[in-house]
Structure formats: structure tokens, C-alpha cells
Amino acid sequence: LTSPQDAFDFADKVGYPVLVRPSYVLSGAAMNVAYNSGELARNLQVAGEVSNEHPVVLSKFLLNSKEIDIDAVAENGEVLCHAISEHIEQA
């Protein structure tokens, strides 16, 4: 999303809570959860200037859920190895 209004529109559409992160961050300290519009406004300020050059990614945050990763390495369409892992921290 490239404007604060886009972020508020998305949150209104999917409902709170939402996960807020700068587009260049996959996980970690720069991610925040907003449970309402006031928290979303604060999280957008923390994320920095929201613009075309500094977009923010918002996702619906699911309560009481598990985060599962599935990774695989393939060659010529054949899976050589795979791994399924569950995060032990709260998703």
C-alpha cells in the first residue's frame, strides 16, 4: 500500500487486527499488529513515510493460529528434499 488511506481502507475491508510491516521486511521487530484504527495510525508512523518509494504491506492477522512453513528444493520438476516446520512462538 502506498498511502495511509489505502491502509485504513484495507483494514476496514478485512477487519482488525491487521499485521503492518514495511515492504522490505519479511519478519521481525519492524512488524506490528494493529487492533484498531488508532494503533494502525501509530504503526504507520513507525513504519516511516508511506509512499510509492516506501510502501507498507498489510495482512489480516489471524488470532489463535499456527504458522507453518513448507520449503522444498527441486530440480527439473522433481522435489529433491522438503521440510515442514511449525513456528513455536505465537503466530
Residue pairs with C-beta under 8 A, 6 or more apart in sequence:
1 7
1 10
1 50
1 55
1 56
1 57
1 58
2 50
2 51
2 52
2 55
3 50
3 51
4 41
4 44
4 50
7 20
7 40
7 44
7 50
7 56
7 58
8 37
8 40
10 18
10 58
11 18
11 34
11 37
11 40
11 58
14 60
15 60
16 34
16 35
16 36
16 37
16 40
17 33
17 34
17 35
17 60
17 61
17 63
18 33
18 34
18 40
18 58
18 59
18 60
18 61
19 31
19 32
19 33
19 58
19 59
19 60
19 61
20 31
20 32
20 33
20 34
20 40
20 43
20 44
20 47
20 56
20 57
20 58
21 27
21 30
21 31
21 32
21 47
21 56
21 57
22 30
22 47
22 48
22 54
22 55
22 56
22 57
23 54
23 55
23 56
23 57
25 31
30 47
32 39
32 43
32 46
32 47
33 39
33 61
34 40
34 42
34 43
44 50
44 56
47 54
47 56
48 54
50 56
62 91
65 91
66 86
66 87
66 91
67 86
67 87
67 91
68 84
68 85
68 86
68 87
69 83
69 84
69 85
69 87
70 82
70 83
70 84
71 82
71 83
71 85
72 79
72 80
72 81
72 82
72 83
73 79
73 80
73 81
73 82
74 80
